[in-house]
Amino acid sequence: MELDGRVAVVTGGTRGVGAGIARAFLRAGAEVVVCARRPPGEPVVEGGREAVFEAVDLRRHEDVTAFFGRCAERYGRLDTLVNNAGGTPYRLLAEGGENAAERHARVVELNLTAPLIASLAAYEQLRAARGSVVMIGSVSGTRPSPGTAAYGAAKAGLENLARSMAVEWAPEVRVNTLVLGMVRTELSHLHYGDVDGIAAVGRTVPLGRLAEPSDIGEAAVFLASGRAGYVSGASLLVHGGGERPAFLDAATVNKES
C-alpha cells in the first residue's frame, strides 16, 4: 500500500471531512492519529483498522507540544500532518454586540493560528522523515465570504502560510494546500437545509454534487504520497469545478432557446 509504514496525524479527524481524510490514510496503509478536543462518537475505522484518538486543544501551545511528543514516543516518526481542524458559525461581521470582535478573533485563532502551532510542533519530526504538511483550505479564502468573513480571511492566510512554509522548510518538508468547495457531511443540513436543499445546492456545482469526505481524503493521500514528491507550495482545488458565476443567469444575451 502506498503509505504502508508511514505515520499521519489528522487534526479534527473525528468526524466530517477529517474522518474522511483519516479513513483514506488508513486505506493507504498508514498508521493514523486523530485529535480533537472531544472524543468521537464512534471510532474512526476503515478496513478493520482504527485510528488512534488523542484529546488535544490545538490552541494551547503546551498541549500541542506534549501531544506530538507522545506521538514521537509511540511511533518514532511522523510522515504527514494534515491540518484539518477548523470551521465557523454563520455570523455577519457587525453582529454579536460588544463581543463580536472577540468571537471573530477566535475563528481566526482556530483556522490559522492553530495550524501554525501544530506545524511548528511537528516540524522536527517531519524534517527527520522528509515528510509533508497538508493544509485544508477553502474557496472561502479565495472569494468574498459574507457571513463567514473571519473564516475566509483565516483560510486566505492559511494558504499563504503554506506557501511560505514550503519555501522555508524545503527540501526536507513539502507543504501544500487542499482548497475545498462544498462537502456533504453529517452537518450539511446546518448550512444547506434538508435533503432537497442539499441536492439543490449540489446541482449548482459543475460536477453535479457536493464533495464526499472520501474525495478530500484521496486528494490528501495523493499530496502525502511519493506520487506528489515534486509538489510543494501548491494549492489543489477540490471543488467539483467551482461555482457558476451568478451573472450568467442574470445576463439577457447568449441565452439558449
C-alpha positions in Angstrom: 0.0 0.0 0.0 1.3 3.4 -0.9 1.7 4.8 2.6 2.5 1.5 4.3 4.6 2.1 7.4 4.0 5.8 7.4 2.5 7.8 10.3 -0.1 10.5 9.8 -1.7 13.0 12.2 -5.1 14.4 11.2 -6.3 17.3 13.3 -10.1 17.4 13.8 -10.1 13.9 12.4 -13.0 12.5 14.4 -15.9 13.5 12.1 -16.8 15.0 8.7 -14.0 15.9 6.4 -11.4 15.0 9.0 -12.7 11.5 9.4 -12.9 11.0 5.7 -9.2 12.0 5.5 -8.3 9.7 8.3 -10.1 6.8 6.7 -8.3 7.4 3.4 -4.9 7.3 5.1 -5.9 4.1 6.8 -6.9 2.6 3.4 -3.5 3.6 2.1 -1.7 1.7 4.9 -0.7 4.5 7.2 -0.8 4.5 11.0 -3.2 7.3 11.8 -3.6 9.5 14.9 -6.7 11.8 15.0 -7.0 14.6 17.6 -9.8 16.9 18.7 -11.0 18.5 21.9 -13.6 15.8 22.4 -13.6 12.1 21.7 -15.5 10.8 18.6 -19.0 9.4 19.0 -17.6 6.2 17.4 -14.1 5.1 16.5 -12.7 6.1 13.1 -12.2 2.8 11.3 -11.5 1.5 7.8 -10.8 -2.0 6.6 -10.6 -3.4 10.1 -8.0 -0.8 11.1 -8.7 2.0 13.6 -7.2 5.5 14.0 -5.8 6.3 17.5 -7.6 9.2 19.2 -5.9 11.8 21.4 -7.8 14.7 23.1 -5.9 18.0 22.3 -6.9 21.7 22.3 -4.9 22.9 19.3 -5.0 26.5 20.5 -2.8 25.6 23.6 0.9 25.5 22.7 1.8 23.3 25.7 -0.9 20.8 24.9 0.1 20.5 21.3 3.8 20.1 22.1 3.0 17.4 24.6 0.8 15.6 22.0 3.5 15.5 19.3 5.9 14.3 22.0 3.6 11.4 22.8 3.4 10.6 19.1 7.2 10.5 18.8 7.4 8.1 21.8 4.7 5.8 20.3 5.8 5.7 16.7 9.3 7.1 16.4 8.4 9.1 13.3 5.9 11.4 11.7 5.4 11.5 8.0 2.4 13.7 7.4 0.5 16.3 9.3 -3.0 17.2 8.0 -4.2 20.5 9.4 -7.9 19.9 9.1 -9.4 21.2 12.3 -11.4 24.4 11.8 -14.8 25.8 11.0 -17.1 28.7 11.9 -20.7 29.5 12.6 -22.5 31.9 10.3 -22.2 35.4 11.7 -22.2 38.7 10.0 -19.3 40.9 11.0 -21.3 43.6 12.8 -23.5 41.1 14.7 -22.7 39.9 18.2 -22.6 43.3 20.0 -19.6 44.2 22.1 -18.1 40.7 21.9 -18.2 40.5 18.1 -14.5 41.2 17.6 -13.6 38.5 20.2 -15.7 35.9 18.5 -14.3 36.6 15.1 -10.7 36.5 16.6 -11.4 33.0 18.0 -12.4 31.9 14.4 -9.1 33.2 13.1 -7.2 31.5 16.0 -8.8 28.1 15.3 -8.4 28.3 11.5 -5.0 30.0 11.1 -3.1 30.2 14.4 -3.8 26.6 15.4 -2.4 25.1 12.2 0.7 27.2 12.6 1.1 25.9 16.2 0.7 22.3 15.2 3.0 22.6 12.2 5.8 24.1 14.3 5.4 21.5 17.0 5.6 18.7 14.3 8.4 20.3 12.3 11.4 18.4 13.7 9.7 15.0 13.3 8.5 15.9 9.8 12.0 17.1 8.8 13.6 13.9 10.1 11.2 11.8 8.0 11.3 14.2 5.0 7.6 14.3 5.3 4.8 16.7 4.4 2.1 19.1 5.7 -1.3 19.2 4.1 -3.3 22.3 4.9 -7.1 22.1 4.5 -8.1 25.4 2.9 -11.4 26.6 1.5 -12.8 28.5 -1.5 -14.0 31.0 1.2 -10.4 32.2 1.3 -10.3 32.9 -2.5 -13.6 34.9 -2.8 -15.8 37.1 -0.7 -17.2 35.2 2.2 -20.2 37.1 3.6 -21.4 35.7 6.9 -18.1 33.9 7.4 -15.6 36.7 6.8 -13.2 35.9 9.6 -13.1 32.3 8.4 -12.5 33.3 4.8 -9.7 35.7 5.9 -8.1 32.9 8.0 -8.2 30.4 5.1 -6.6 33.0 2.8 -3.9 33.4 5.4 -3.5 29.7 5.7 -2.8 29.3 2.0 -0.2 32.0 2.1 1.3 30.5 5.2 1.6 27.1 3.4 3.5 28.7 0.5 5.9 30.4 2.9 6.5 27.2 4.8 7.1 25.4 1.5 10.0 27.7 0.8 11.4 27.9 4.3 11.2 24.2 5.0 12.4 22.8 1.7 13.8 20.4 0.7 13.1 18.3 3.8 9.4 19.1 4.2 6.8 19.6 1.5 3.8 21.8 2.3 0.6 22.0 0.2 -3.0 23.1 0.5 -6.3 21.5 -0.5 -8.7 24.2 -1.4 -12.1 22.7 -0.7 -15.5 23.7 -2.0 -18.8 22.4 -0.5 -18.6 19.0 1.2 -21.5 16.8 2.3 -21.1 15.8 5.9 -23.3 15.0 8.9 -23.6 18.8 9.5 -24.5 19.7 5.9 -28.1 20.4 7.0 -26.9 23.3 9.1 -25.5 25.1 6.0 -27.8 23.9 3.2 -31.1 22.7 4.7 -32.9 19.4 4.3 -32.2 16.7 1.8 -33.8 18.6 -1.1 -31.8 21.7 -0.2 -28.6 19.8 -0.2 -29.4 18.2 -3.6 -30.3 21.6 -5.0 -27.1 23.1 -3.8 -25.2 20.2 -5.3 -26.7 20.9 -8.7 -25.0 24.3 -8.7 -21.6 22.6 -8.8 -20.4 21.8 -12.3 -19.9 18.1 -11.4 -23.5 18.0 -10.1 -22.9 17.1 -6.4 -21.2 18.1 -3.2 -17.9 16.5 -2.5 -17.8 13.5 -0.2 -15.3 13.4 2.7 -13.6 10.4 0.8 -13.0 12.7 -2.2 -11.0 15.0 0.1 -9.2 12.1 1.7 -8.0 10.7 -1.5 -6.6 14.1 -2.5 -4.8 14.4 0.8 -3.3 10.9 0.4 -2.1 11.9 -3.1 -0.3 15.0 -1.7 1.3 12.9 1.1 2.5 10.2 -1.2 5.5 9.8 -3.4 3.4 10.5 -6.4 3.5 14.1 -5.3 7.1 14.1 -4.5 7.9 17.2 -6.5 4.7 19.1 -5.5 5.2 21.7 -2.8 3.8 25.2 -2.3 0.8 24.2 -4.4 -2.9 24.8 -3.9 -5.0 21.9 -5.3 -8.6 22.9 -5.9 -11.1 20.2 -4.8 -14.4 21.9 -5.6 -16.0 20.0 -8.4 -15.4 22.7 -11.0 -16.1 25.7 -8.8 -19.2 27.9 -8.7 -21.2 29.0 -11.7 -20.9 32.8 -11.9 -24.2 34.5 -11.0 -24.0 37.0 -13.8 -24.5 34.2 -16.4 -28.1 33.7 -15.1 -28.8 37.4 -14.9 -27.5 38.3 -18.4 -30.0 38.8 -21.2 -27.8 37.8 -24.1 -26.4 34.4 -25.2 -29.3 32.5 -23.7 -30.1 29.1 -25.1 -33.6 28.9 -26.5 
